[in-house]
């Protein structure tokens, strides 16, 4: 039995504008960087509601930015296999979550500190993403993105739970 899948519109053709706006506003006033939480939380929300990695494939402003601006600059080498490795992705995820948590713990939970922490992480990971995108494919960062990996892990758990519930109902 086929599921009725509705076609979802992709915003990747223009969502890079949101990324540029975010960066400019955050430089103007660091408190605007707290809006970056939306891009950190939305992949988790989509995947926990059974929609998979739809944020990555249809909405992600950074992925849109990297794809749009690195397309002509990219050398285009294939992504190394170690970057596709689960252990590597787990390590990146744990490192980023630890860095984020320790920074917030150390600095405190004010809007300015939250914004500063998010901006620093977004800035550094964007530089890494640009570097990777020039050497490899433009959206190589998306291969190791901690939020994409976390949403994939959540999506697998949601699907497994859903399958277990359906199996118990039919038994």
PLY file of the C-alpha trace (Angstrom):
ply
format ascii 1.0
element vertex 171
property float x
property float y
property float z
element edge 170
property int vertex1
property int vertex2
end_header
0.00 0.00 0.00
1.46 3.36 -1.07
1.35 6.34 1.22
-0.25 9.49 -0.10
2.73 11.81 -0.23
2.03 15.46 -0.89
4.63 17.40 -2.81
6.35 19.91 -0.54
7.65 23.15 -1.99
11.37 23.78 -1.55
12.51 27.20 -0.40
16.19 26.54 -1.05
16.22 28.82 -4.09
15.79 31.88 -1.88
16.23 30.90 1.78
19.90 31.95 1.53
18.54 35.50 1.88
17.47 34.60 5.43
21.00 33.43 6.18
22.56 36.68 4.92
19.94 38.70 6.82
20.67 36.71 9.99
24.41 37.36 9.71
24.00 41.09 9.00
21.48 41.61 11.81
23.67 39.64 14.23
26.66 41.83 13.40
24.48 44.92 13.86
23.10 43.68 17.20
24.25 40.33 18.60
20.86 39.75 20.22
19.40 39.08 16.75
21.58 35.99 16.60
19.28 34.33 19.12
16.90 33.84 16.17
19.40 31.20 15.06
17.71 28.91 17.57
14.90 28.55 15.03
17.29 26.92 12.56
18.64 24.69 15.30
15.24 23.62 16.59
13.24 23.30 13.35
15.08 20.19 12.05
14.40 18.51 15.39
10.71 19.48 15.26
10.29 18.23 11.68
12.00 14.91 12.38
10.23 14.31 15.69
6.88 14.73 13.92
7.81 12.08 11.35
8.73 14.44 8.50
12.35 13.30 8.30
15.09 15.64 7.18
12.70 17.93 5.32
14.36 21.00 6.90
17.67 20.06 5.27
16.22 19.34 1.85
13.64 22.13 1.63
14.30 24.99 4.06
17.84 25.23 5.47
19.16 28.78 4.90
22.81 27.79 5.31
22.47 24.86 2.91
20.82 27.23 0.45
23.65 29.75 0.91
26.38 27.16 0.41
24.65 25.66 -2.62
24.02 29.03 -4.24
27.38 30.73 -3.73
29.82 27.84 -3.88
28.44 26.25 -7.01
30.87 28.10 -9.31
33.81 28.09 -6.84
33.72 24.42 -5.89
36.48 22.14 -7.16
33.91 19.37 -6.82
35.89 16.50 -5.34
33.80 13.72 -3.86
33.14 13.89 -0.14
35.65 11.64 1.69
34.09 8.46 3.03
35.22 9.19 6.62
32.90 12.24 6.61
29.97 9.94 5.89
30.92 7.67 8.79
28.46 7.57 11.72
31.25 7.78 14.29
32.59 10.95 12.65
29.10 12.49 12.58
28.45 11.48 16.20
31.77 13.08 17.19
30.88 16.35 15.44
27.41 16.35 17.03
28.77 15.71 20.54
31.51 18.31 20.09
29.05 20.97 18.90
26.47 20.25 21.62
29.20 20.28 24.27
30.65 23.54 22.96
27.21 25.13 22.84
26.23 23.91 26.31
29.51 24.84 28.00
29.48 28.27 26.42
25.95 28.95 27.63
26.77 27.56 31.08
29.94 29.64 31.35
28.45 32.88 30.01
24.90 32.69 31.36
21.48 32.63 29.77
20.98 36.24 28.81
19.73 37.12 25.34
23.09 38.70 24.49
25.04 35.63 25.62
22.73 33.22 23.81
23.00 35.32 20.65
26.77 35.55 20.95
27.13 31.80 21.43
24.88 30.99 18.49
26.57 33.55 16.24
30.01 32.19 17.08
28.95 28.63 16.27
27.19 29.66 13.07
30.13 31.80 11.96
32.77 29.13 12.62
30.74 26.31 11.08
29.97 28.48 8.05
33.69 29.12 7.52
34.26 25.36 7.77
31.33 24.80 5.40
32.75 27.27 2.87
36.19 25.64 3.06
34.69 22.16 2.59
32.38 23.42 -0.16
35.25 24.87 -2.17
37.31 21.68 -1.98
34.49 19.16 -2.23
30.85 19.60 -3.29
29.16 22.94 -2.38
26.94 21.44 0.33
29.54 19.14 1.89
28.83 20.75 5.28
25.33 19.29 5.02
26.92 15.82 5.11
28.31 16.43 8.61
25.90 19.09 9.90
25.17 18.29 13.56
21.52 19.35 13.31
20.98 17.30 10.17
22.59 14.29 11.81
20.56 14.76 15.00
17.34 15.03 13.00
18.26 11.87 11.10
18.80 10.01 14.39
15.46 11.27 15.72
13.70 10.39 12.47
14.98 6.81 12.65
13.79 6.54 16.26
10.35 7.96 15.37
9.96 5.56 12.45
11.10 2.60 14.56
8.61 3.54 17.29
5.86 3.95 14.70
6.61 0.53 13.18
6.59 -1.08 16.64
3.20 0.52 17.45
1.73 -0.60 14.12
3.08 -4.13 14.62
1.50 -4.36 18.09
-1.85 -3.05 16.78
-2.04 -5.60 13.97
-1.03 -8.52 16.21
0 1
1 2
2 3
3 4
4 5
5 6
6 7
7 8
8 9
9 10
10 11
11 12
12 13
13 14
14 15
15 16
16 17
17 18
18 19
19 20
20 21
21 22
22 23
23 24
24 25
25 26
26 27
27 28
28 29
29 30
30 31
31 32
32 33
33 34
34 35
35 36
36 37
37 38
38 39
39 40
40 41
41 42
42 43
43 44
44 45
45 46
46 47
47 48
48 49
49 50
50 51
51 52
52 53
53 54
54 55
55 56
56 57
57 58
58 59
59 60
60 61
61 62
62 63
63 64
64 65
65 66
66 67
67 68
68 69
69 70
70 71
71 72
72 73
73 74
74 75
75 76
76 77
77 78
78 79
79 80
80 81
81 82
82 83
83 84
84 85
85 86
86 87
87 88
88 89
89 90
90 91
91 92
92 93
93 94
94 95
95 96
96 97
97 98
98 99
99 100
100 101
101 102
102 103
103 104
104 105
105 106
106 107
107 108
108 109
109 110
110 111
111 112
112 113
113 114
114 115
115 116
116 117
117 118
118 119
119 120
120 121
121 122
122 123
123 124
124 125
125 126
126 127
127 128
128 129
129 130
130 131
131 132
132 133
133 134
134 135
135 136
136 137
137 138
138 139
139 140
140 141
141 142
142 143
143 144
144 145
145 146
146 147
147 148
148 149
149 150
150 151
151 152
152 153
153 154
154 155
155 156
156 157
157 158
158 159
159 160
160 161
161 162
162 163
163 164
164 165
165 166
166 167
167 168
168 169
169 170
